[in-house]
Each structure stands twice: as C-alpha cells, then as structure tokens.
Amino acid sequence: MPTSADQLRDIVTRFRQDPESVYNTWFRESPERLKAFRSIRRGVMEVVRTINEGAFGNDFKGSPLETVLASITEQKQVFEGAAHPFYWKPKLRIPDIYENEANKKAFAHFLETAFNVANEDRLEREILELDQKRIKGLGPAVANILYFLHPTLFPPFNTAIVRGFNQLFADNKPLGSWPAYLEMREVIRQTNEQLAPPLSKDLGAFAGLLFDVGVGKLVLDCNSADVLAKERQDVEKILRKRHKDIEEDQREEDGHLKIQYLLTTIGRALGYQVHVATNDRGKSYGGESLAALTVGSLPLLGMSDEVVQTVSLIDVLWVSASCQEIVCAFEVEKSTSIYSGILRLMDLGQSLNNPAIHFYLAAPDGREKEVQAQLRRPSFANLAGVELRYLLFSDLCEHCSGLCKFGGDYRALLKIAKGKAVGPVTGPEIVR
C-alpha cells in the first residue's frame, strides 16, 4: 500500500530532525556538496573535449570520466558506488563507451547537450534518444552526473534510492531502465511539491530521503508490528554504522577546521588579508571566530560571478594587503576530497590565468602517498600552468609559530612545502 499523506509528513519530519540523516549530514551540512558542482561541470566538459578530439582513451581508468566520477563519489553516502557502473568490464564489453567510437561520440553529445541546455523537455528527449541507441551497460547511473548539472530537474539514482522509492510508493521500478527513472523522477517532483513547502527545490534532498529509506535507516512506520525483531536488529546495525561514520566525519571536520585556522593565523602574521570559504565563516576554533579573523567578502579581482562563486568556496585564500590579487590558495583535504580539491585549484588557476598565484593542498600525513599518486594521474599530468604543492598537517602544526614569527612573506611556506611527489621544495630557511 502506498504511503499516505500523513505518513509521508511524519517520514519527512523524522528525516529533517534526525541529526544523522542524509538530509543533515550531506544535503544541508556538507561543504563538499556545494563545492562539487562547478568542478564536476568542468570535468564533464573535459570528457566531451577529449572524446571529440580522440584523446579520451579506451578505458575508464585514467580517463577524464574517472575524474568526474571520483568527484561525485567523494560526496559519500548517496553517491557511494556511483563510479561502479562506469568501470570498463572487458569480458562483458560494458559499458560500451570505450571501444565503440559511435557510442563514445553519442555519449559525448549527450553530455554536451546536458551541459548547455536547461530546457526540461529537450533534456528528456535527449535521454530517450540515448536510451534508443541501446548502448550496452549505459543506463540511468548517468543520472548521477545529470544531477550535478541540473539539481532541480534530475535526482540522483542508485540501488538504495530505487529500493526506497519502491517501498515508499508501493511500486516495483527496475534498476537499469531510463523510462523507469523518468517515471520515478516525475513522482518524486510531484510528491516533493505537494509537501508544501517542498523538502527542497534541489532534488538531492528527496533522493536522500529515499536513500535513507532504501538502506533501512528511515523505517516507514517505526511503530508497526511488521517491523519484526530481526528487522529491528538490522536497522540498529545500520544506525550504529551511520553513527560511526558521522563520528569519523566530525573528527575529520575538526582537523579540517584546525588547519584552516592555522593557515589563517599564518597568513595574517605574514601581512596578508585572509579569506576563508564562505560556508565556513561562521565556525570558530579555540574560541576565535574565523569571521572575525578574515575579510568579509572576496575582492572581485575582475572575476565573473560564476568564478567568484567557486573561488569563494576555496578553503583559505591569502590576498595581498591592498586586496588587489590572490597570492596563495589552499584546499584542506579530508578523507575523500583530494580529487575535487585539485580540480578547484585548477579551476581557479585557469579562470584567473595568473602564474603568480601559489596553490597548495594541505593533507593529513597518512594520505601523503595518495596525494602523490593523484598528482601523477594522467588527468592531472598537465595542470594548465598551476604550480601545485602540498603541505602536511604535522608540518603546519609543528612550524606554525615559527612561520608566524620569522616568516617574511608567502615564500616562508616553501621550506615545508612539497611538490609533485618529489619531496621538499627549496626555499628560505625557517627558524625551527
């Protein structure tokens, strides 16, 4: 039996109020979600460009598509496993967009149209035309890319979301069908609008609700006698795992905030104006508000509004005292954001085309080898003029006071900075 209107309102209320629901841990509170949109959009156009120029390759590994899907899966939770349908499976010849040139071109045409067109009817026609080509293994998993191009038009899609949809609406939608996805999409949109007000215009919110239902975290009727003892045990196991994940995310967030604070402190001591990501300005560390330590808004510096929106989400920027130029840009990495951090710094470098900007990733010590490996990836082999180095958390913590006391300008960082897996970069001495 489909969920009644009263039941739906109860489910939505519990979804909103649960601090460990996807709504609160990913949709509302995750800074990585907001940061991902532009870098994924740029990545999609890189996929299109390389296919059109014959440089895409014949495997998922090392392709621009892998970079896009890695940025998507970094969102975790709803997007865990989003890359799996795109892995090249040679024995099955799926998805058939690596060795078949006609299919590859059709996929590029679809992505390019989706990037450039916002008309809903046109996009639906493009989906149906792609489906009619019967490209083996290429199904509605592509909707996870569409979501980041048009979040108010297309919800994310995976097994848990379909399972949650079927439970909530007493349906039996199959997993790999584009027509079934479009039918789901229409029901999701209509139901969302009928909530009055909607859960959000961004369909990721409702997809998150379906995801929590699908994985068993959000039980449709928690008082129902149908929720048997074994099912309750399963739900409790899911809740414990989610709680453990949230605790780990919080530890990472605390570490991220500490490094943001240290970089802010160092930048100010070296005489720079400091800008922190707009979604982090309200945070405090050690009793000090980041908003009180940093500039209220990012100087425009001749950037377009779209570029300003992206740049304002970079974790830390050091701006010249006159606010005329960006001197250093820092992305502070956590467990899953190396790809997107590099993409955002590349985006800034390409948008401003200013070789004088110094770009840094700040990363946990335990992830140094992974940072090095990512910087060696073919997708990042040519950083388009971006001189990218990385800083380890331990070095920043150990040398913060020395940098603040004895550093003259941005060059003080060079002593502890490391390059593309080549070790420390030479620079002026820092008093230890």
C-alpha positions as CSV (number, residue, x, y, z in Angstrom):
1,M,0.0,0.0,0.0
2,P,1.4,3.4,-0.9
3,T,2.4,5.7,1.9
4,S,-0.5,8.1,3.0
5,A,-0.1,11.8,3.1
6,D,0.0,11.8,6.9
7,Q,2.6,9.0,6.9
8,L,4.7,10.9,4.4
9,R,4.7,14.1,6.5
10,D,5.8,12.0,9.5
11,I,8.6,10.5,7.5
12,V,9.8,13.8,6.2
13,T,9.7,15.3,9.7
14,R,11.8,12.5,11.1
15,F,14.2,12.8,8.1
16,R,14.6,16.5,8.8
17,Q,15.0,16.2,12.5
18,D,17.4,13.2,12.6
19,P,20.9,14.8,13.0
20,E,22.4,11.7,11.4
21,S,20.0,11.6,8.4
22,V,21.4,12.2,4.9
23,Y,19.5,15.4,4.9
24,N,21.6,16.8,7.8
25,T,24.9,15.0,7.2
26,W,25.2,15.5,3.4
27,F,22.5,17.7,2.0
28,R,22.5,20.6,4.4
29,E,25.8,20.4,6.3
30,S,28.3,19.1,3.8
31,P,30.5,21.9,2.4
32,E,31.9,19.3,-0.1
33,R,28.4,19.1,-1.8
34,L,28.4,22.8,-2.6
35,K,32.0,22.7,-3.8
36,A,31.5,19.8,-6.1
37,F,29.1,21.3,-8.6
38,R,31.5,23.6,-10.6
39,S,34.4,21.2,-10.6
40,I,32.2,18.4,-11.9
41,R,30.7,20.6,-14.6
42,R,34.2,21.4,-15.8
43,G,35.1,17.8,-15.7
44,V,32.1,16.9,-17.8
45,M,33.3,19.3,-20.5
46,E,36.7,17.8,-20.3
47,V,35.2,14.4,-21.1
48,V,33.4,15.9,-24.1
49,R,36.5,17.6,-25.3
50,T,38.7,14.6,-25.1
51,I,36.2,12.4,-26.9
52,N,35.7,14.9,-29.7
53,E,39.5,15.2,-30.1
54,G,40.1,11.5,-30.0
55,A,42.1,11.7,-26.8
56,F,39.7,10.0,-24.4
57,G,41.2,6.6,-24.4
58,N,39.7,3.1,-24.3
59,D,39.4,2.5,-20.5
60,F,37.7,4.2,-17.6
61,K,41.0,4.2,-15.6
62,G,42.9,7.3,-16.2
63,S,40.1,8.9,-18.3
64,P,38.5,12.3,-17.5
65,L,35.3,10.4,-16.8
66,E,37.1,8.7,-13.9
67,T,37.9,12.1,-12.5
68,V,34.3,13.2,-12.8
69,L,33.0,10.1,-11.1
70,A,35.7,10.3,-8.4
71,S,34.5,13.8,-7.6
72,I,30.9,12.5,-7.4
73,T,31.7,9.5,-5.1
74,E,33.7,11.8,-2.8
75,Q,30.2,13.0,-1.7
76,K,29.9,9.6,0.1
77,Q,26.5,8.3,1.4
78,V,24.1,8.8,-1.5
79,F,26.9,8.6,-4.1
80,E,28.9,5.7,-2.8
81,G,29.4,3.3,-5.7
82,A,28.4,5.9,-8.3
83,A,31.5,5.0,-10.3
84,H,30.9,1.3,-10.4
85,P,28.6,1.2,-13.5
86,F,31.3,3.1,-15.5
87,Y,34.2,0.7,-14.7
88,W,35.2,-0.9,-18.0
89,K,34.4,-4.6,-17.9
90,P,36.3,-6.0,-20.9
91,K,34.8,-9.5,-20.8
92,L,31.3,-8.2,-20.8
93,R,32.1,-5.2,-23.1
94,I,30.2,-2.9,-20.8
95,P,29.6,0.0,-20.6
96,D,30.2,0.1,-24.4
97,I,31.6,3.7,-24.5
98,Y,35.3,2.9,-24.5
99,E,36.0,0.8,-27.6
100,N,32.9,1.7,-29.7
101,E,33.6,5.1,-31.3
102,A,30.0,5.7,-32.3
103,N,28.8,5.0,-28.8
104,K,31.6,7.2,-27.4
105,K,30.5,10.1,-29.6
106,A,26.9,9.6,-28.7
107,F,27.8,9.8,-25.0
108,A,29.8,13.0,-25.6
109,H,26.9,14.5,-27.5
110,F,24.5,13.7,-24.6
111,L,26.8,15.2,-22.0
112,E,27.5,18.3,-24.1
113,T,23.8,18.9,-24.6
114,A,23.0,18.3,-20.9
115,F,25.8,20.8,-20.0
116,N,24.5,23.5,-22.4
117,V,20.7,23.0,-22.3
118,A,18.4,23.7,-19.4
119,N,15.1,23.0,-21.2
120,E,13.4,20.2,-19.4
121,D,11.6,18.8,-22.4
122,R,14.7,18.9,-24.6
123,L,16.7,17.0,-21.9
124,E,14.0,14.3,-21.6
125,R,14.2,13.9,-25.4
126,E,17.9,13.5,-25.2
127,I,17.6,10.9,-22.5
128,L,15.2,8.9,-24.6
129,E,17.3,9.2,-27.7
130,L,20.3,8.0,-25.8
131,D,18.3,5.1,-24.5
132,Q,17.1,4.2,-28.0
133,K,20.8,3.7,-29.1
134,R,20.9,0.7,-26.8
135,I,24.4,1.3,-25.7
136,K,25.2,-1.8,-23.7
137,G,25.7,-1.1,-20.0
138,L,25.0,2.6,-20.2
139,G,21.9,3.1,-18.1
140,P,20.4,5.7,-15.7
141,A,23.5,5.7,-13.5
142,V,24.4,8.6,-15.7
143,A,21.7,10.5,-13.8
144,N,24.3,11.0,-11.0
145,I,26.1,13.2,-13.5
146,L,22.9,14.9,-14.6
147,Y,22.1,15.8,-11.0
148,F,25.3,17.9,-10.7
149,L,24.3,19.7,-14.0
150,H,20.7,20.2,-13.2
151,P,19.9,19.5,-9.5
152,T,16.4,20.9,-9.6
153,L,15.5,18.8,-12.6
154,F,17.1,15.4,-12.1
155,P,17.5,13.4,-8.8
156,P,20.5,11.1,-8.2
157,F,20.0,7.4,-8.9
158,N,21.2,4.2,-7.3
159,T,20.0,0.8,-5.9
160,A,19.2,2.2,-2.5
161,I,17.2,5.1,-3.9
162,V,15.2,2.7,-6.2
163,R,14.6,0.4,-3.2
164,G,13.4,3.4,-1.1
165,F,11.2,4.6,-3.9
166,N,9.5,1.2,-4.3
167,Q,8.9,0.9,-0.5
168,L,7.6,4.5,-0.2
169,F,5.3,4.3,-3.2
170,A,4.5,0.5,-3.2
171,D,6.0,0.2,-6.7
172,N,8.3,-2.2,-8.4
173,K,10.6,0.0,-10.6
174,P,13.5,-1.8,-12.1
175,L,17.1,-0.6,-11.6
176,G,18.5,-0.2,-15.1
177,S,15.7,1.4,-17.1
178,W,15.8,5.0,-18.3
179,P,11.9,5.1,-18.7
180,A,11.5,3.9,-15.2
181,Y,13.9,6.6,-14.0
182,L,11.9,9.3,-15.7
183,E,8.7,7.9,-14.2
184,M,10.4,8.0,-10.7
185,R,11.6,11.5,-11.4
186,E,8.1,12.7,-12.1
187,V,6.6,11.1,-9.0
188,I,9.5,12.5,-6.9
189,R,8.9,16.0,-8.2
190,Q,5.1,15.9,-7.8
191,T,5.4,14.4,-4.3
192,N,8.0,17.0,-3.3
193,E,5.9,19.9,-4.5
194,Q,2.8,18.6,-2.6
195,L,4.7,18.7,0.7
196,A,4.1,22.5,0.7
197,P,6.7,23.7,1.2
198,P,8.9,21.2,-0.7
199,L,11.7,19.4,1.1
200,S,13.9,21.4,-1.2
201,K,13.9,22.5,-4.9
202,D,17.1,20.6,-5.1
203,L,16.0,17.0,-5.8
204,G,19.0,15.7,-3.9
205,A,17.1,16.2,-0.7
206,F,14.2,14.0,-1.7
207,A,16.6,11.4,-3.2
208,G,18.4,11.5,0.2
209,L,15.1,10.6,1.9
210,L,14.6,7.7,-0.5
211,F,18.2,6.6,0.1
212,D,17.7,6.5,3.9
213,V,14.5,4.5,3.4
214,G,16.3,2.2,1.0
215,V,19.2,1.4,3.2
216,G,16.9,0.8,6.2
217,K,17.9,3.8,8.3
218,L,14.5,5.5,7.9
219,V,11.8,3.0,8.8
220,L,8.5,3.9,7.2
221,D,6.4,3.1,10.3
222,C,8.7,2.7,13.3
223,N,5.7,1.6,15.4
224,S,4.4,-1.0,13.0
225,A,4.1,-4.6,14.2
226,D,5.5,-5.5,10.8
227,V,8.9,-4.3,12.0
228,L,10.0,-7.7,13.4
229,A,12.8,-8.3,15.8
230,K,15.3,-9.3,13.1
231,E,14.4,-6.3,11.1
232,R,14.9,-4.1,14.2
233,Q,18.3,-5.7,14.7
234,D,19.2,-4.9,11.1
235,V,18.0,-1.3,11.5
236,E,20.0,-0.9,14.7
237,K,23.1,-2.2,12.9
238,I,22.6,0.4,10.1
239,L,22.1,3.1,12.7
240,R,25.4,2.1,14.5
241,K,27.3,2.2,11.3
242,R,25.9,5.6,10.3
243,H,26.7,6.9,13.8
244,K,30.3,5.6,13.5
245,D,30.6,7.3,10.1
246,I,29.2,10.6,11.5
247,E,31.7,10.5,14.3
248,E,34.6,9.9,11.9
249,D,33.3,12.7,9.7
250,Q,33.2,15.0,12.7
251,R,36.8,14.1,13.7
252,E,37.9,15.0,10.1
253,E,35.9,18.2,10.2
254,D,37.6,19.2,13.4
255,G,41.0,18.5,11.9
256,H,40.0,20.5,8.8
257,L,38.9,23.4,10.9
258,K,42.2,23.4,12.8
259,I,44.3,23.6,9.6
260,Q,42.0,26.3,8.3
261,Y,42.7,28.3,11.5
262,L,46.4,27.7,11.3
263,L,46.6,28.9,7.7
264,T,44.5,31.9,8.6
265,T,46.9,32.7,11.5
266,I,50.0,32.3,9.4
267,G,48.6,34.4,6.5
268,R,47.7,37.2,8.9
269,A,51.1,37.1,10.5
270,L,52.8,37.4,7.1
271,G,50.8,40.5,6.3
272,Y,48.0,39.2,4.1
273,Q,44.3,39.6,4.1
274,V,42.7,36.2,4.5
275,H,39.5,34.8,3.1
276,V,38.0,31.5,4.2
277,A,35.3,29.6,2.4
278,T,32.0,31.3,2.8
279,N,30.3,28.2,4.2
280,D,33.0,28.1,6.9
281,R,32.9,31.7,8.1
282,G,30.5,31.0,10.9
283,K,32.9,28.5,12.5
284,S,35.2,29.0,15.5
285,Y,38.4,27.4,16.6
286,G,39.8,27.7,20.1
287,G,37.3,30.4,20.9
288,E,38.2,32.5,17.9
289,S,35.7,33.1,15.1
290,L,37.0,32.7,11.6
291,A,34.7,35.5,10.6
292,A,36.5,37.9,13.0
293,L,39.9,36.9,11.6
294,T,39.1,37.2,7.9
295,V,37.8,39.6,5.3
296,G,34.0,39.8,5.0
297,S,33.9,39.2,1.2
298,L,36.2,38.2,-1.6
299,P,37.6,41.0,-3.7
300,L,36.2,40.6,-7.2
301,L,39.6,40.9,-8.9
302,G,37.9,41.0,-12.3
303,M,36.4,37.6,-11.9
304,S,32.9,36.7,-13.3
305,D,30.1,36.0,-10.9
306,E,30.4,32.2,-11.7
307,V,34.1,32.1,-10.9
308,V,33.6,34.2,-7.7
309,Q,31.1,31.6,-6.5
310,T,33.6,28.8,-7.0
311,V,36.6,30.7,-5.7
312,S,34.7,31.8,-2.6
313,L,34.4,28.2,-1.6
314,I,38.2,27.5,-1.6
315,D,39.1,26.8,2.0
316,V,41.7,29.6,2.5
317,L,42.9,32.4,0.3
318,W,45.8,34.8,1.1
319,V,45.1,38.1,-0.6
320,S,47.6,41.0,-0.9
321,A,47.2,43.7,1.7
322,S,45.8,46.0,-1.0
323,C,43.2,43.3,-1.9
324,Q,44.4,43.6,-5.5
325,E,45.5,40.0,-6.1
326,I,45.3,36.5,-4.7
327,V,48.7,35.4,-3.5
328,C,48.1,31.8,-2.2
329,A,45.2,29.4,-2.4
330,F,44.8,26.4,-0.1
331,E,42.5,23.4,-0.2
332,V,42.4,21.4,3.1
333,E,41.8,17.8,2.4
334,K,39.9,15.3,4.4
335,S,39.3,11.6,3.7
336,T,37.7,11.9,0.3
337,S,38.3,15.3,-1.2
338,I,41.7,15.1,-3.0
339,Y,40.2,14.9,-6.5
340,S,37.8,17.8,-6.0
341,G,40.4,19.9,-4.1
342,I,42.8,19.7,-7.1
343,L,40.0,20.4,-9.5
344,R,39.0,23.6,-7.6
345,L,42.6,24.9,-7.5
346,M,43.0,24.1,-11.3
347,D,39.7,25.9,-11.9
348,L,41.0,29.0,-10.1
349,G,44.3,28.9,-12.0
350,Q,42.6,28.5,-15.3
351,S,40.0,31.1,-14.6
352,L,42.4,33.8,-13.4
353,N,45.3,32.8,-15.7
354,N,47.7,34.3,-13.1
355,P,51.0,32.3,-12.8
356,A,51.9,34.3,-9.7
357,I,49.3,32.5,-7.6
358,H,50.7,29.7,-5.4
359,F,48.5,26.7,-5.0
360,Y,48.6,24.3,-2.1
361,L,46.9,21.1,-0.9
362,A,47.0,20.6,2.9
363,A,46.7,16.9,3.6
364,P,46.9,14.5,6.6
365,D,50.2,12.8,6.9
366,G,48.7,9.4,6.4
367,R,47.5,10.4,3.0
368,E,50.7,11.7,1.6
369,K,51.3,8.7,-0.8
370,E,47.7,9.1,-2.0
371,V,48.2,12.8,-2.7
372,Q,51.4,11.9,-4.6
373,A,49.6,9.2,-6.6
374,Q,46.7,11.6,-7.5
375,L,49.2,14.3,-8.7
376,R,50.7,11.7,-11.0
377,R,47.4,10.8,-12.6
378,P,47.1,11.4,-16.3
379,S,44.1,13.7,-15.7
380,F,46.4,16.0,-13.6
381,A,49.6,15.5,-15.6
382,N,49.1,18.9,-17.2
383,L,48.0,21.3,-14.5
384,A,47.5,24.1,-17.1
385,G,50.1,26.4,-15.6
386,V,49.1,25.7,-12.0
387,E,52.2,25.2,-9.8
388,L,50.7,22.9,-7.1
389,R,52.5,21.9,-3.9
390,Y,51.2,20.2,-0.8
391,L,51.6,20.7,2.9
392,L,51.3,18.0,5.6
393,F,49.2,18.7,8.6
394,S,52.0,17.8,11.0
395,D,54.4,20.3,9.4
396,L,51.8,23.1,9.7
397,C,51.1,22.2,13.3
398,E,54.8,22.0,14.2
399,H,56.0,25.1,12.4
400,C,53.0,27.5,12.7
401,S,54.6,29.6,15.4
402,G,58.0,29.7,13.5
403,L,56.3,30.7,10.3
404,C,54.4,33.5,12.1
405,K,57.4,34.8,13.9
406,F,60.2,34.6,11.4
407,G,58.5,34.4,8.0
408,G,58.7,37.4,5.8
409,D,56.1,36.6,3.1
410,Y,54.5,33.6,1.3
411,R,57.9,32.2,0.5
412,A,58.3,31.1,4.1
413,L,56.0,28.2,3.2
414,L,58.4,26.8,0.6
415,K,60.6,25.2,3.3
416,I,57.9,22.8,4.4
417,A,56.0,22.5,1.1
418,K,56.4,19.5,-1.1
419,G,55.9,19.2,-4.9
420,K,54.6,16.6,-7.2
421,A,55.9,13.6,-5.2
422,V,59.4,15.0,-5.4
423,G,60.0,15.9,-1.7
424,P,60.6,19.3,-0.1
425,V,60.9,22.4,-2.3
426,T,63.9,24.5,-1.6
427,G,63.3,28.0,-0.2
428,P,64.3,30.4,2.5
429,E,65.2,28.9,5.9
430,I,62.7,28.9,8.7
431,V,63.9,29.1,12.2
432,R,62.8,25.9,13.8
